[in-house]
Amino acid sequence: MTETTADHRDSYPPTAAFAAAANADATLYQRATADRDAFWGEQADRLHWYRSFDQVLDWSAAPVARWFVGGTLNVAYNCVDRHVLD
């Protein structure tokens, strides 16, 4: 049986053509790292919210985190319905 270790260093970078066709690049990661709340708030705004959230992340009861506090959405609507409406 093969054992996996933490010092496994093989890397398989994508081809230039594959990377060029990607939907995102390193700037996405950099934006998320620079301001996590603003980044995830921006991503959440791409969804339809029945009630918008008041706070992106509530970390006041760490280690329990609450994301998009006060917001209400319907996952089925966001996954299917909004894409078929004219």
C-alpha positions in Angstrom: 0.0 0.0 0.0 1.3 3.5 -0.9 1.6 5.9 2.0 0.9 9.6 1.6 3.2 12.0 3.4 3.1 15.7 4.2 6.3 16.4 2.3 5.0 15.2 -1.0 6.4 17.8 -3.5 5.1 16.8 -6.9 3.5 19.7 -8.8 1.5 19.5 -12.0 1.0 23.1 -13.2 -1.6 23.7 -15.9 -0.6 24.2 -19.5 -0.5 27.9 -20.7 -3.6 27.2 -22.9 -5.6 25.8 -20.0 -4.6 28.7 -17.7 -5.5 31.2 -20.4 -9.0 29.7 -20.7 -9.7 29.7 -16.9 -12.5 31.7 -15.4 -10.2 33.1 -12.7 -6.5 33.8 -12.1 -4.2 34.7 -9.2 -5.8 38.1 -8.8 -8.9 36.4 -7.4 -6.9 34.8 -4.6 -5.1 38.1 -4.0 -8.4 40.0 -3.6 -9.7 37.4 -1.2 -6.6 37.5 0.9 -6.5 41.3 1.0 -10.0 41.8 2.3 -11.9 38.6 3.0 -15.2 40.2 4.0 -15.4 42.5 1.0 -14.4 39.7 -1.4 -17.1 37.3 0.0 -19.7 40.0 0.1 -19.0 40.7 -3.6 -19.3 37.0 -4.4 -22.6 36.8 -2.4 -24.0 39.7 -4.3 -23.9 37.6 -7.4 -26.8 35.6 -5.9 -30.4 36.5 -5.5 -31.2 37.3 -1.9 -34.8 37.4 -0.6 -33.4 39.4 2.3 -29.9 40.8 2.0 -27.4 40.0 4.7 -26.4 42.5 7.3 -23.0 41.2 8.0 -20.7 39.0 5.8 -19.0 37.2 8.7 -19.8 37.1 12.4 -16.8 35.7 14.2 -17.8 36.9 17.7 -18.5 33.4 19.0 -15.3 31.8 17.7 -14.6 29.1 16.9 -18.2 29.2 15.5 -18.5 31.4 12.5 -21.8 32.7 11.0 -21.7 33.8 7.4 -24.1 36.2 5.7 -25.9 37.0 9.0 -29.5 38.1 8.6 -29.7 37.1 4.9 -32.2 34.8 3.4 -31.9 33.0 0.1 -33.4 30.1 -1.7 -30.8 27.8 -3.1 -33.1 26.1 -5.6 -34.0 29.5 -7.0 -30.4 30.5 -7.4 -29.4 27.2 -8.9 -32.3 26.8 -11.4 -35.1 29.2 -11.5 -33.3 32.5 -12.0 -31.5 31.0 -15.1 -34.8 30.2 -16.9 -36.6 33.4 -16.3 -36.9 35.9 -19.1 
